[in-house]
Amino acid sequence: MKSRGLLSILFDYAGKKKTYYVFSIITSLISVICGIIPFYFIASIINKLIDGSHDFNDFTLDIIMLSSDLILKDGNYIIDFDDFEKKIVDNNVKLYILCNPHNPVGRVWNLDELNNIVRICNKHNVFIISDEIHADFVYNTKFNSIGLFNNKNTVIVSAPTKTFNIPGLKISNTIIYDKKIYNNYLLELDRIGYSQQSVLGLVATTNAYNYGLDWVKEVKEYIYNNILYIDKYLKEKLPKIKLIIPEGTYLIWLDFKAYNLSHKEIDNIINNKAKLWLDSGIIFGKSGSGFERINVATNRDNINKMLEALYNAFKEL
């Protein structure tokens, strides 16, 4: 099966949804790959990909990771664009990774926010990688892809793996607007051994995009009802734990800071008293201290077990 055949199905799926990837793309600059994670390794050497000057025999990485932390204001996360631009200028940043919808806080960036990101990055010649893997999970708002801006200094990565729960089949795609970078990228795929797609992944994705739209609608409704159910439960029984209602993803971001405990103390209670294994917010950076991330793409029985465990662990605190 050729990639182009799969891509035509992807665009047909996008047209039916009327929300995802409705913008102009040159299909010859799209690549189907074996997962988004390998792409991030390639992204780490994007400067060499851009000029094509890399030496396969002596290839070292010199990377400094920076974060422009989001601001939580009135229960909603916003981008601090002053800090964002200052970090770019002060550190001579060359590559920015955008997460849209945002994992873990669940924001779906609006057009004004995306426009500011593109404007600032173009002003300072910063390349953008937009991770849009959760784009099918958006609630009560519209998903806007960075692709709407047709920006040459942009790569979009996405996949059917979150939407249809098939990550083990290793299938995803990239959209690269610059042909020179695209060609260098294909060379890099060959070099690290990720140039061949999973046959099972191609077949599963083709069928998912052809026949899975009704299922996606149903599962989104179920997950969003889980989110509302959790929010109601917490407000009634554990009001110190605040749920940041997500605009997208199937992940929730819980605020435990009202307990005035360190992240280690919170994790200790969750792991050893509630007997739960959540994602501690600290793994997402210092600003995540006091938060926990939970995957709520599960059945209601599991949600109830989780909530009861949290209640019994925190009810007397």
C-alpha positions in Angstrom: 0.0 0.0 0.0 1.4 3.4 -1.0 1.4 6.4 1.4 -0.4 8.5 -1.1 -3.4 6.1 -1.0 -3.6 6.4 2.8 -3.2 10.2 2.6 -6.2 10.5 0.3 -8.2 8.6 2.8 -6.9 10.9 5.6 -8.1 14.0 3.7 -11.5 12.4 3.0 -11.8 11.7 6.8 -10.8 15.3 7.5 -13.4 16.6 5.1 -16.1 14.6 6.8 -15.1 15.9 10.2 -14.9 19.5 8.9 -12.6 20.4 11.7 -9.2 18.8 11.2 -6.6 19.7 8.6 -8.8 21.7 6.4 -6.1 23.8 4.8 -4.0 23.8 1.6 -1.2 21.1 1.6 1.1 19.8 -1.1 0.7 16.1 -0.6 4.1 15.3 -1.9 5.6 16.9 1.2 3.8 14.6 3.6 5.4 11.5 5.0 3.9 8.5 6.8 6.2 7.4 9.5 6.5 4.8 12.3 5.6 7.1 15.2 5.9 10.6 16.4 8.6 9.9 19.1 11.3 9.0 16.5 10.5 12.3 14.8 11.5 14.2 17.9 15.0 12.7 17.7 15.2 14.0 14.1 13.8 17.4 15.3 16.6 17.7 17.8 19.0 18.1 14.9 16.7 20.3 12.8 19.4 23.0 12.2 21.6 20.4 10.4 18.5 19.2 8.5 17.8 22.7 7.3 21.2 23.3 5.8 21.9 19.7 4.9 25.4 19.9 6.2 25.3 17.0 8.6 28.2 14.5 8.7 26.9 10.9 9.3 30.2 9.8 10.7 30.5 12.5 13.4 27.0 13.5 14.5 26.7 15.0 18.0 23.9 16.8 19.6 24.2 20.1 21.5 20.8 20.9 22.9 19.5 23.2 25.6 15.9 22.7 26.5 13.9 25.8 27.6 10.4 26.3 28.7 8.1 29.3 28.6 5.7 28.3 31.3 2.0 28.9 30.8 0.1 31.1 33.3 -2.9 29.8 35.1 -5.4 32.7 35.3 -9.0 32.3 36.5 -9.0 28.6 35.9 -7.6 28.9 32.4 -4.1 28.6 31.0 -2.7 31.4 28.8 0.6 32.0 27.0 2.9 34.6 28.4 4.0 36.1 25.1 6.4 38.5 26.7 8.3 35.7 28.4 8.0 33.6 25.2 9.7 36.2 23.1 12.3 37.1 25.7 13.4 33.5 26.1 13.8 33.2 22.3 15.9 36.4 22.1 18.0 35.8 25.2 18.8 32.2 24.3 19.0 32.4 20.6 16.3 29.8 20.3 16.1 28.1 16.9 13.4 25.5 17.4 10.0 25.7 19.1 7.8 22.7 19.9 4.1 23.6 20.1 1.6 21.2 21.6 -1.9 21.7 20.3 -4.1 20.5 22.0 -1.8 21.0 24.9 -0.7 18.1 27.0 -1.2 18.1 29.9 -3.3 21.2 30.5 -5.8 20.6 27.7 -5.8 24.0 26.0 -6.8 24.2 22.4 -5.0 27.3 21.1 -7.2 29.9 19.3 -6.3 31.7 16.1 -5.1 34.8 17.8 -2.7 32.8 20.0 -1.4 30.8 17.0 -1.0 34.0 15.0 1.2 35.4 17.8 3.3 32.3 18.0 3.9 32.3 14.2 4.6 36.1 14.2 7.2 35.9 17.0 8.8 32.8 15.6 9.1 34.2 12.1 10.4 37.5 13.5 13.3 35.7 15.1 13.7 32.9 12.5 12.5 30.1 14.9 11.4 26.8 13.3 8.1 25.5 14.6 7.2 21.8 15.2 3.4 21.5 16.0 2.4 18.3 17.7 -1.3 17.9 16.9 -1.7 14.2 17.9 -4.7 15.0 20.1 -6.5 17.1 17.5 -9.4 14.7 17.2 -10.2 15.2 20.9 -11.6 18.7 21.1 -14.7 19.7 23.2 -17.0 22.7 22.8 -14.5 24.6 20.7 -12.8 24.5 17.2 -9.4 23.0 16.6 -7.1 25.3 14.6 -4.1 23.8 13.1 -0.8 25.7 12.7 -1.2 24.6 9.0 -3.8 27.3 8.5 -1.0 29.8 8.3 0.9 28.0 5.5 4.1 28.9 7.2 7.3 27.6 5.5 9.2 27.3 8.8 6.7 24.7 10.2 6.4 21.0 10.6 3.2 19.3 11.7 3.2 15.9 13.3 0.0 14.0 13.9 -1.3 10.4 14.0 -4.3 8.2 14.2 -2.9 6.4 17.2 -4.5 8.5 19.9 -7.8 8.8 18.0 -8.3 5.1 17.4 -6.1 3.7 20.2 -3.6 1.9 18.0 -0.2 3.2 19.2 1.3 -0.3 19.1 0.9 -0.4 15.3 3.5 2.5 14.9 1.9 4.8 12.4 1.9 8.6 12.2 2.5 11.4 9.7 4.4 14.6 9.2 3.6 17.6 7.1 6.8 19.6 6.1 6.4 22.8 4.1 10.0 23.3 3.1 11.0 20.9 0.3 14.7 21.1 1.2 14.0 20.2 4.8 11.6 17.5 3.7 14.3 15.9 1.5 16.9 16.1 4.3 14.3 14.6 6.6 13.7 11.6 4.4 17.5 11.0 4.3 17.5 11.1 8.1 14.6 8.6 8.3 16.7 6.2 6.2 19.7 6.8 8.4 18.0 5.8 11.6 16.0 3.0 10.1 12.5 4.4 10.3 11.8 4.9 6.6 9.5 1.8 6.3 6.0 2.0 7.7 4.2 -0.8 9.7 2.0 -2.8 7.3 -0.4 -3.5 10.1 -0.5 0.2 10.9 -1.3 1.2 7.3 -4.1 -1.3 7.0 -5.5 -0.4 10.5 -5.3 3.3 9.7 -7.0 2.9 6.3 -9.9 1.1 7.9 -10.1 3.4 10.9 -10.3 6.5 8.7 -12.8 4.9 6.3 -15.1 3.4 8.9 -14.3 4.8 12.3 -15.9 8.3 12.3 -19.1 7.2 14.1 -17.0 5.4 16.7 -14.8 8.5 17.3 -17.9 10.7 17.9 -19.2 8.2 20.4 -16.0 7.8 22.3 -15.5 11.6 22.4 -18.9 12.0 24.0 -18.2 9.2 26.5 -14.8 10.8 27.5 -16.3 14.3 27.9 -19.1 12.9 30.0 -16.4 11.3 32.2 -14.7 14.7 32.6 -18.0 16.3 33.6 -18.7 13.4 36.0 -15.3 13.8 37.7 -15.7 17.6 38.0 -19.1 17.1 39.7 -17.7 14.5 42.1 -14.8 16.6 43.1 -16.9 19.7 43.7 -19.2 17.7 46.0 -16.8 15.4 47.8 -13.2 16.7 47.4 -13.6 20.5 46.8 -9.9 21.1 47.5 -9.0 19.2 44.4 -9.7 21.5 41.4 -10.2 20.1 37.9 -9.0 22.3 35.1 -11.7 21.5 32.5 -9.8 20.6 29.3 -10.7 22.0 25.9 -9.0 19.0 24.3 -7.2 15.6 24.9 -8.5 12.8 27.0 -6.3 13.8 29.9 -7.3 15.8 32.9 -5.1 18.1 35.0 -5.9 18.1 38.7 -4.8 20.9 41.1 -3.9 19.6 44.6 -2.2 22.8 45.8 -4.9 23.7 48.3 -3.6 20.9 50.5 -0.3 22.8 50.9 1.8 19.6 50.4 4.9 19.1 48.4 4.7 17.1 45.2 6.5 14.3 46.9 3.9 14.3 49.7 1.1 14.3 47.2 2.6 11.4 45.3 3.2 9.5 48.4 -0.5 9.7 49.4 -1.6 8.8 45.9 0.7 5.9 45.5 0.7 4.4 48.9 -2.6 5.3 50.4 -4.9 5.6 47.4 -2.9 2.9 45.6 -3.1 4.8 42.4 -0.4 5.5 39.8 -1.0 8.9 38.3 1.4 11.2 36.3 2.9 13.6 38.8 2.8 17.2 37.5 6.4 17.7 38.4 7.5 15.6 35.4 6.2 18.4 33.2 8.4 21.0 34.9 8.5 23.0 38.1 5.3 24.7 37.3 3.5 21.3 37.4 4.3 20.8 41.1 1.1 20.3 43.0 -0.8 18.9 39.9 -1.5 15.4 38.7 -2.4 14.2 35.3 -5.0 11.4 34.7 -6.0 9.5 31.5 -9.8 9.4 31.6 -10.3 7.5 28.4 -11.7 4.5 30.2 -15.0 3.0 31.4 -17.1 4.6 34.2 -16.4 1.7 36.6 -12.6 2.6 36.5 -13.4 6.3 37.0 -15.5 5.5 40.1 -12.8 3.3 41.5 -10.2 6.1 41.0 -12.5 8.7 42.6 -13.3 6.5 45.6 -9.6 5.8 46.1 -8.8 9.6 46.0 -11.7 10.3 48.4 -10.6 7.8 51.0 -7.0 9.0 50.8 -7.7 12.8 51.0 -11.0 13.1 52.8 -9.5 13.8 56.2 -6.8 16.2 55.0 
